[in-house]
């Protein structure tokens, strides 16, 4: 279960780094700086929001498990929210790809 805590902290760190613009190359598909990062600059707040929510979710699940609280309802509700969020993000990406031919 410590993995959930560590992964939640990593997600929050990633959200913070994306918001500062330090890891935009990862969003652009480039880790060595050879690709243009203008599109990730426009869309970085969606990634920051998702990483922040997921980080908080993992830390909350760890805390609830630590105190012995069964979080089935919380987990199910949050999973549904994440699935809806992912579906909206995929639809937006496909619409952008169809309209402009790139992503």
C-alpha positions as CSV (number, residue, x, y, z in Angstrom):
1,X,0.0,0.0,0.0
2,X,3.0,2.3,0.4
3,X,3.1,2.2,-3.4
4,X,-0.1,4.2,-3.5
5,X,1.4,6.9,-1.3
6,X,4.6,7.1,-3.4
7,X,2.7,7.1,-6.7
8,X,0.3,9.8,-5.4
9,X,3.3,12.0,-4.4
10,X,4.9,11.4,-7.8
11,X,1.7,12.5,-9.5
12,X,1.6,15.7,-7.5
13,X,5.2,16.4,-8.3
14,X,4.5,15.7,-12.0
15,X,1.5,18.1,-11.9
16,X,3.7,20.8,-10.3
17,X,6.5,20.3,-12.9
18,X,4.0,20.4,-15.8
19,X,2.4,23.6,-14.4
20,X,5.9,25.2,-14.3
21,X,6.6,24.1,-17.9
22,X,9.6,22.0,-17.0
23,X,8.4,18.7,-18.5
24,X,6.6,19.9,-21.6
25,X,8.9,17.9,-23.8
26,X,7.4,14.7,-22.4
27,X,3.9,15.9,-23.4
28,X,5.2,16.7,-26.9
29,X,6.6,13.2,-27.2
30,X,10.2,14.4,-27.0
31,X,12.5,13.9,-24.1
32,X,15.5,15.5,-25.8
33,X,14.1,18.8,-26.9
34,X,14.0,18.3,-30.7
35,X,10.2,18.8,-31.1
36,X,8.0,21.9,-30.9
37,X,6.3,22.3,-27.6
38,X,3.7,25.0,-28.5
39,X,0.7,22.5,-28.4
40,X,1.6,21.1,-25.0
41,X,1.9,24.7,-23.7
42,X,-1.8,25.2,-24.7
43,X,-3.0,21.9,-23.3
44,X,-0.8,21.6,-20.2
45,X,-3.5,22.6,-17.8
46,X,-5.6,19.5,-18.7
47,X,-2.6,17.4,-17.8
48,X,-1.9,19.3,-14.6
49,X,-5.5,18.9,-13.6
50,X,-5.5,15.2,-14.3
51,X,-2.2,14.5,-12.5
52,X,-3.3,16.6,-9.5
53,X,-6.6,14.8,-9.2
54,X,-5.0,11.4,-9.5
55,X,-2.3,12.2,-7.0
56,X,-4.9,13.3,-4.4
57,X,-7.0,10.2,-5.2
58,X,-4.1,7.8,-4.6
59,X,-3.1,9.6,-1.3
60,X,-6.7,9.5,-0.1
61,X,-7.0,5.8,-0.9
62,X,-3.8,5.2,1.0
63,X,-5.1,7.2,4.0
64,X,-8.5,5.4,4.0
65,X,-6.8,2.0,3.8
66,X,-4.3,3.0,6.6
67,X,-7.2,3.7,8.9
68,X,-9.1,0.6,7.9
69,X,-11.9,2.4,6.1
70,X,-13.3,0.5,3.2
71,X,-13.5,2.9,0.3
72,X,-15.5,0.9,-2.3
73,X,-18.1,3.6,-2.9
74,X,-15.4,6.3,-3.1
75,X,-13.3,4.2,-5.4
76,X,-16.2,3.4,-7.7
77,X,-17.4,7.0,-7.9
78,X,-13.9,8.2,-8.6
79,X,-13.3,5.6,-11.2
80,X,-16.5,6.6,-13.1
81,X,-15.3,10.3,-13.0
82,X,-11.9,9.3,-14.4
83,X,-13.5,7.2,-17.2
84,X,-15.7,10.2,-18.2
85,X,-12.8,12.6,-18.1
86,X,-10.7,10.2,-20.2
87,X,-13.5,9.8,-22.7
88,X,-13.9,13.6,-23.1
89,X,-10.1,13.9,-23.5
90,X,-10.0,11.2,-26.2
91,X,-12.9,12.8,-28.1
92,X,-11.3,16.2,-28.0
93,X,-8.0,14.8,-29.2
94,X,-9.7,12.9,-32.1
95,X,-11.7,16.0,-33.1
96,X,-8.5,18.1,-33.1
97,X,-6.7,15.4,-35.1
98,X,-9.5,15.2,-37.7
99,X,-9.7,19.0,-37.9
100,X,-6.0,19.9,-38.1
101,X,-4.4,16.6,-39.1
102,X,-1.9,16.7,-36.3
103,X,-1.8,16.5,-32.6
